[in-house]
Amino acid sequence: MSLIVSIDTSTRGCSVALHQNGQLLTAYDLLAEKSSSGMLTTLIQQAVEHAGFHLSELDAVAVAKGPGSYTGLRIAVSTAKGLCFALDKPLLSVNTLEAMALQVSGFYNDSSLLCPMLDARRMEVYCAVFDRTLRYVEPTQAKIIESESFAELLQTHKVVFFGDGAAKCRAVFGAYENAVFLPVDLYPSAKTVGQLAVELFESRHFEDPETFEPFYLKEFMTTVPKKARVGL
């Protein structure tokens, strides 16, 4: 038996879901800009209460650990850790890209490969490649998109690109017949984070809330403004 609340704020907006024994009970997905910090705790409370439970009845808290937005990941992980400490519940973490791949894996029953992509600005993306059973073909990485970025895979497999980083690849991979792009935008969702979290819970693959950090993949970069020149 397991009652798990899942959180994802890897990109813009926020997503919360509640699963009981792997079955989805409630879910909220908000894609409004800057909604994560203001709405996340409210959505968690609503997701649990609308299903007829109290926060104290949770068995675990699951969070999408990244990669993704630095700020979004900090918000999600901080909120998840706070719940775990307050309720004395275990913490579970799921790779954001793996959870994205799960969203589309059921639509392909051939040798197609799945490549979820999150925008990392300019021509860079956070990505990974999975087969339809969610086994890694290429690991999670930050990759600069060039015409040869997936050349070897595209010669032998149909590769499905999706996520908010995939749009910048259309023109670059246009010469490859095996490059497929989903016709609709797909964003990370706590629904599939919760599905993957069930197996982690059953195998007791818990994180240490005191030391756990988001999977940023790259160091957060800041810029320091140049000092204004003093007038003569």
N, C-alpha and C positions, 0 to 999 in steps of 0.2 A: 504494500500500500504506500502511495506517495502523493502528496499534495505539494506542488512546486509552482512558485510564482517566478516568472522569467521577465528580464528587462533587457531592452536593446535601445541604445541611443548612439549607435556607431556613426550615424550620419545625421542629417537634419531631422528634426522631429523626435518622437519617442514612441516606443512600442512596449506594451505590457501584456502578458498572457498568463493564464492560470490553467494548469493541467492536473488532473487526478488520474493516477495510474496510466499515464500516457494519453488520456483523452482530454481534448480541449474543452474547457468549461466556459471561459470568458476571454475576450481579447479586445484590446484597444490599440489602434494605430493612428497617430497624429503626425502629419507631414508638414505642419505649419512651421515656418522658420522660428527659431528661438523658443520652441515650446518645451524643450526637454527639461530645463531646470524648474520652470514654473508649474508644470503639470505632472511630472513623473510620480511624485509621492501621492498625489490625488488619485491618479489612475491606478496605482497599486492598491490603494485602499478600496476603490470602487470595484476593481476586478475581483478581489477576494470577497467583499461583502455582497456583491450582486450574485455570487454563486452560493451564498448562504453560509459562508465561513467567516472566521475571525483570523486575524493575522497570527495569533498565538497557535492556531491549528496547522500552520504550514509545517512541512517536513524539511524544506530546503528553499534556498533562494538561488536562482541561476541568472547569470549575466553574460551578455555577449562581450567578450574580452578584447575584441579588436581583430584585425586592424580597423582604422577608421579615423574619425575626427578626434583630435587630441582632447578638445573640450568635452565633446559628447561622451567619450570613453571615461574621462575623469568623473563626470556626473553619474554615469551608470554604476561604475565600480564603487564610488564613494557611497552611493545610496544603498547598493546591495550589501556592502560591508556593514553599514550602519544598521540595517535590518538584522543581519546575522548576529551582531553584537547585542542588540536590544532584545531579540527574541531567543537568543542562544540556539541558532539554527546553523546547519552547515552551508557552506558556499560552494557553488558549482560554476565552472566557467566553460564557455563554448566559443570556438573560433567563429567570428562573424561570417567569414567567407564560406565555411562549411555549412553554416545554417542557411546561407543564401542558396547554395547549391542544392540543398534538400528541397527548396521550394519548387525547383523545376525538374528534379531527377525523375519523378514519376511520369513525365511526358515523353521520355526517350527510352526505348527498349532495344536500341541497337548499340553500335560501338561509338556513338557520339561522346565527345568529351565536354565537360562543363567548365566554363571559365568565368566565375563571378569577378567583377571588377569594381573597385571603389576609387573615385577620383582623388588623386593626390596632387592636383594642380599641374599646370602646364601640360606636358605630354607624359606625365608619370601616373601610374596607377598602382594600387595595392591589388594583388591578384593571386590566384592559385588555380590549378587545373585538377579536376576530379573525373573519375569515370562515373557511370550512373549509379554505382553502388557506394559512392562517396569515398572511394580509395584515392589517395593522392597520386597524381601523375607528375605534377610539379608542385613544389612546396609553396607555402605562403611567402610572398616576396614583394618588394617594391620594384617595379619595372618601368623603364622608359620605353614608350611605344615607338618602334621603328618598323620598317617594312619587313625586317627579318626576325622580329621578336618571337613569333610563333611559327616560323617557316617550316621547321622540321615536323612539328605536329600536324600542321595543315596539309602537308603532303600526303599523309597517311590516314588522317582522321578528320571527320567533321567536328569542328569545335564551335560550341555555342557560347557566345559572349553576351553578358548581361550585367546589369548594375549601372550606377550613375557614371562609371568610368568607361563604359563600353562605347558611348557615342563618339568619342574622339578617335576610336579605332576604325570606324566604318570606311573612311576614305583611305586609310593606310593599308587595310587588308582587302580592299576591293578587288584586287587581282586574283584572290584565292577563292576558288569555287567552294571549298570546304568551310569557309568562314560564314557562320550563321549568326544573325543578331535578332534578339527577341523584338517583336513589334511594339511591345509596351515596356514602360519603365518598371524596374523591379528594385525594391528597397529592402534592407534587412528587416526582419520581423521577429518579434519575441515568440511567435507561434512555433517556428521551427527551432528556435533556441530551446524552447521547452521540450520539444520532441527528442532532441539530442541529449538533453539533461537527464531524462529518465534513465537511460543506460548508465550514465555517469553516477547517478544516485544509487542504482542497484549494485554497481561495482564499488561503491563507496570511494569514488575518485573525487575527494573533497579538496578544496583549496584552504590555505591558512589565511583567515581574514586579516591577521595582523601584518603579514608580509606580502600578500597578493597585490600585484600591480597590473594595470592594463597592458595589453600587447600592442605597443605603439608601432612597432616595426622600424620606425625611424625616430631619431631624437627630435624633440620639439625645438623648432627653430624660432628664435626671436631676433628682432632687429633693434638696434639702439640708435635713436635719431642723432644725427650729427649736431654738435654744439653750434649754436648760432655764433657767427663771427661778430666780434665786438667792433662797432663802427669806429672809424678813425676820428 
